[in-house]
Amino acid sequence: MKEITAKEVQQRIENGEKLNLIDVREVDEVQAGHIPDIMHIPLGLLEFRMHELDKAKPYIMVCRSGGRSGQATHYLQGYGFDVTNMAGGMLSWEGKVE
């Protein structure tokens, strides 16, 4: 499974790169603070909403600590998606939040 650090994600965003981030946390967690412009698909709904994703695009999966996003990364890889887990999740995030 591919992984990227929160710091690397933050640097890429600050450099103007448009990333496809998916937050797999629950609604209340996302409302408490999330990375700007992130797509929200709770882990439990991923199998029902993966039709919204484009296999031609790379995705970075985000959760609180990296566990649920790791599960999501593994799941989507099994369906041929290009996905990377953000290691450490939002606990490691030092960038802007909304």
N, C-alpha and C positions, 0 to 999 in steps of 0.2 A: 504494500500500500504506500502510495506517495504521500509525503507530509511536507508541510511548509510551516515555518514559525509565524506567530502573530506579528512579530517585528518585521519579517519579510513582506507580509501582506500589507502592513501599514506603510512601509517604504514604497512599495509598488503603487499604492493608491496615491501617496503624496507626490510621486513622480508623474502623476496624471494617467496612469494606466487604468483602463476600464476592466474591472474584474467581475466575474460572475460568481458572487458569493451567495450561498444558501445557508440560512440559519435554521437548524432543525430543533431548536428549543421549543418549549411550550409558549403559548400566547402571553401569559403573564410575565415570563422571563424576558421575552422580546420587548414587551411594553416597558419593562424596567430599564432597558438600555440596549441598543443594538448599533451595529456599524451602519453608517448612512448608506442608503441605496441598496441594502441587502434584500434578497428575496427570502420570504419566510415560508417554509414548508415543515410543519412539525414532523418529527421522525415517524410517528404513528400514521401519518397520512402520505408518506413518501410513495408507497407502492401505488396509491390511487391518483397521485398527481405527477408521477414521473413523465406522463405524456406531455406535460407542459415544458419539458426540458428538451434541448437540442443536442443530439449526439455529436454535432460538429463543433460545439463550444466546450472549452474546459471549465470545470466548476471547482470551487473551493468550498468545502463543507465546514460549518462552524456550529459549535454548541457551547455549553458552559465551560467544560474542562477538556474536551477532546474525545470523550468516550462515545457519546451518541453520534457525533459527526464521524467517528471512525467506523461505526456500524453502518451509517448511511453511505460512506465512501465504499466500503466493502460491498454493500448491496448494489449500488449503482454500477460499480465496476463489473459485477456479474452480468449486467445487462448491456455492457459495451460502452458505458459513458467514460469520459476522460475526467476523473475526479481526484482531488487532493484533499487530504485532511489537514485542517489548521490545528496543529499540535498545541495543547494547552488551553485551547478555546478562549472564551471571553475573559477567563481569569487571568490570562496572559496579555490581553489586549490593552495597550496604552494609548491608542489613537482616539479619534473623535467618536463620540457616541450620540445617538439621538434618543 
